[in-house]
Amino acid sequence: MVPETIISIFLGIGLAASVGFRVFLPLFALSLAGYYNVISLNENWLWVASSPAIITLGVATILEILAYYIPWFDNLLDTVAVPLAAIAGTAVMVSTVADLSPSITWALAIIAGGGTATAIKGTAASTRLTSTATTGGVTNPVISTVETGTSVVMSAFSIFLPIVAIILVILIFIGIRKMFKYIFPKSKRV
């Protein structure tokens, strides 16, 4: 594989991870980056860099961010966002991967893109549900702010420094693993 292909894979995985925190924000970032020729898009996905796509994704991004600040609605939104994250994670991966056969591109997109986005969105949804159950939703705006900020940071690193983004993705998954080990410790055997 050529370095450009590897970087495009890192870009796609980084944006897919970002989708796990906010579905539309990384798509909006991808749209802007394509429009300003910061990144190259797969030729079938050039429409993402169009003015109508930028406007639509920009409005969707703002509405999504604001919706996560509405108590209890944020949990309802998570039930819809988990499958949307899988689709969006797959889409960002397909749109950025360069110089691979379609079958490899789609396999990578579904497994690495969709899988990464779904794993992170599922964890984020669980965190919000736990927050709602334990604090009555009082801490949910803080969680929403952290998720939005993480999505912005991951999107920026993915577009401008994809190697750093892939390292952050690995660290996020290590953090998720540690969190689950803490929440669900192995029972002691007698």
Salt bridges, closest charged atoms under 4 A:
ASP78 OD1 - LYS121 NZ 3.88
ASP78 OD2 - ARG128 NE 2.75
GLU147 OE1 - ARG22 NH1 3.01
GLU147 OE1 - ARG128 NH2 2.30
